[in-house]
């Protein structure tokens, strides 16, 4: 099936940005210049630019044009509860999730502590590798209490656990306590991630609660350190 012309233009510009042929902070040529270069209508160019903007490659600024963004790092909000799926939706085909383990297990000592569970309780154990621009750079390890999340499938994990919890089970994910550490990679990290020689990973540990203050999830999100900015908004107390 032949691609639409705007998608071909999008693919070429995205590839040039990925390869560093167009640097962060640079302005793309004007719509008229791009139309001449690609022998396309301005409407076709606008569609290609819209897709680049939606996938996080450019920021359109009124009066200036299209500014190329730094795609080597991805902003992760510290204080917000944002799923990877919600971030990935902005990146289109740049992002991919692979479920590497999915099981229903009895709690062990580690999970009893982190999920406030008791002997005999069961948890969903899920490990997912997040790939962006062809590199495996995040390992997400999720543990969810079966008594609070009674139904979960591998397909839910491939798509969005939070979407399943909120839309299918009718639960409300409310808040989380987070801890960020820098650690040496485990054997699992080295096996599943493209660490490219990095000797540390950034680990975000989250205890996540429902709106009734019940702790239902413990997560370790293990990041290759060169690919992320952890951002927050702070206000000085008065």
C-alpha positions in Angstrom: 0.0 0.0 0.0 1.5 3.4 -1.0 2.0 5.8 1.8 0.4 9.2 1.7 2.9 11.9 0.6 2.7 13.7 3.9 3.8 10.5 5.7 6.7 10.1 3.4 7.8 13.7 4.1 7.2 13.1 7.9 9.4 9.9 7.7 12.2 11.7 6.0 12.2 14.7 8.3 11.9 12.5 11.4 14.8 10.3 10.2 17.0 13.5 9.7 16.1 14.6 13.2 16.9 11.2 14.7 20.2 11.0 13.0 21.2 14.5 14.1 21.2 15.9 10.5 18.9 18.6 11.9 19.9 19.7 15.4 17.8 20.5 18.4 17.0 24.2 18.5 17.2 24.6 14.7 14.3 26.0 12.7 12.9 23.8 9.9 12.6 25.6 6.6 9.3 27.5 6.1 6.2 25.8 4.7 6.8 27.4 1.3 10.4 26.2 1.2 9.4 22.7 2.2 6.7 22.7 -0.4 9.3 23.5 -3.0 11.8 21.0 -1.7 9.3 18.1 -1.7 7.2 19.3 -4.6 4.1 19.2 -2.5 1.2 21.4 -1.6 1.3 23.5 1.6 -1.6 21.5 3.0 0.5 18.3 2.6 3.4 20.0 4.4 1.1 21.2 7.2 -0.1 17.6 7.7 3.6 16.4 7.9 4.5 19.1 10.4 1.4 18.4 12.5 2.5 14.7 12.8 6.0 15.8 13.7 4.6 18.0 16.4 2.3 15.3 17.7 5.2 12.8 17.9 7.5 15.2 19.8 10.0 16.1 17.1 9.1 19.8 16.7 7.4 22.7 18.5 5.5 25.1 16.3 6.0 28.7 17.6 3.9 31.5 16.2 5.9 34.0 14.3 9.0 31.8 14.3 8.1 28.5 12.7 8.9 24.9 13.6 11.7 24.5 16.2 13.4 21.0 16.4 13.2 19.5 19.9 15.8 17.5 21.7 14.5 13.9 21.2 17.5 12.4 22.9 15.8 12.9 26.3 12.2 12.4 27.3 10.6 14.4 30.0 9.1 12.4 32.8 7.0 14.3 35.3 8.0 13.4 38.9 4.9 14.6 40.7 2.3 13.4 38.1 0.9 10.0 37.7 1.4 9.6 33.9 1.4 6.2 32.3 4.0 5.3 29.7 1.1 4.8 27.2 0.1 8.4 27.6 3.7 9.5 26.9 4.0 7.0 24.1 0.9 8.4 22.4 2.8 11.6 21.8 5.6 9.7 20.1 3.7 7.6 17.7 5.7 4.8 16.2 8.8 5.9 18.1 7.7 3.9 21.2 7.0 0.2 21.7 6.2 -2.0 24.7 7.1 -5.7 25.1 5.7 -7.7 28.0 8.6 -10.0 29.1 6.9 -11.6 32.1 3.3 -11.9 33.2 2.3 -14.1 36.1 0.0 -14.4 39.2 2.1 -15.2 42.3 2.0 -15.5 46.0 3.5 -12.6 47.9 7.0 -13.0 49.2 8.8 -11.0 51.9 9.8 -8.2 49.5 6.2 -7.7 48.3 4.7 -8.1 51.8 6.7 -5.0 52.8 6.0 -3.0 49.7 2.3 -3.8 49.2 1.3 -4.1 52.8 0.1 -7.6 51.9 -0.3 -10.6 54.2 0.7 -14.3 53.8 -1.3 -16.1 51.2 -2.3 -13.0 49.2 -1.6 -13.0 45.5 -0.1 -10.4 43.2 0.1 -9.8 39.5 3.8 -9.6 38.5 4.5 -7.8 35.3 7.8 -6.9 33.6 7.7 -4.7 30.5 10.5 -3.4 28.3 10.0 0.1 26.8 11.7 0.7 23.5 12.0 4.2 22.0 13.6 4.8 18.6 14.7 1.2 18.4 16.5 1.2 21.8 15.4 -0.7 24.9 15.8 2.0 27.5 13.2 1.3 30.3 12.4 -1.8 32.3 9.1 -1.4 34.2 8.5 -4.0 36.9 4.9 -3.8 38.3 3.3 -5.7 41.2 -0.5 -5.3 41.8 -2.6 -6.8 44.5 -5.1 -9.3 43.0 -7.7 -8.6 45.7 -7.9 -5.0 44.4 -7.2 -5.7 40.7 -9.0 -9.0 40.3 -8.8 -9.1 36.5 -5.7 -8.4 34.3 -4.5 -9.9 31.0 -1.3 -9.8 29.1 -3.0 -7.7 26.5 -3.9 -5.1 29.2 -0.2 -4.9 30.0 0.8 -4.5 26.4 -1.6 -1.6 26.1 -2.2 0.2 29.4 -2.7 -1.2 32.9 -4.1 2.1 34.1 -6.6 2.4 31.2 -7.8 -1.1 32.1 -8.0 -0.3 35.9 -9.9 3.0 35.3 -12.0 2.2 32.3 -12.8 -1.5 32.7 -12.7 -2.0 36.5 -14.0 1.5 37.4 -11.3 2.2 40.0 -9.7 5.6 40.5 -5.9 5.8 40.6 -5.3 8.7 43.0 -1.8 9.3 44.2 1.7 7.8 44.6 4.7 8.1 46.9 7.9 8.1 44.8 11.6 7.6 45.5 14.3 8.1 42.9 17.7 6.4 43.2 20.7 5.7 41.1 21.8 2.1 41.2 24.1 -0.4 39.6 22.4 -2.4 36.8 21.2 -5.9 37.8 21.8 -8.9 35.6 18.2 -8.5 34.5 18.8 -4.9 33.5 21.9 -5.8 31.5 20.0 -8.7 29.8 16.9 -6.8 28.8 18.1 -3.2 28.3 20.5 -1.6 25.7 22.7 0.0 28.4 25.4 0.9 25.9 28.1 0.7 28.6 26.4 2.7 31.2 27.3 1.6 34.7 24.2 3.0 36.4 20.4 3.0 36.0 18.0 5.6 37.4 15.3 3.8 39.4 11.9 5.3 40.2 10.1 3.4 42.9 6.4 4.1 43.3 3.8 3.0 45.8 0.5 3.8 44.1 -2.9 4.2 45.9 -6.5 4.2 44.9 -8.9 7.1 45.9 -9.9 5.2 49.1 -6.2 5.3 50.1 -5.7 1.6 49.5 -2.2 0.7 48.3 -2.7 -1.4 45.2 0.6 -1.2 43.2 4.3 -1.2 43.7 6.4 -0.3 40.7 10.1 -0.1 39.9 10.8 1.8 36.6 14.4 1.3 35.7 15.8 3.9 33.2 19.0 4.2 31.1 20.4 7.5 32.5 21.1 9.3 29.3 17.6 9.3 27.9 15.5 11.1 30.5 14.9 14.3 32.3 12.8 14.1 35.4 10.9 17.3 35.7 8.6 19.0 38.3 7.2 22.4 39.1 8.1 23.8 42.4 6.7 26.8 44.3 8.5 28.5 47.3 6.3 28.2 50.4 5.3 31.5 52.0 
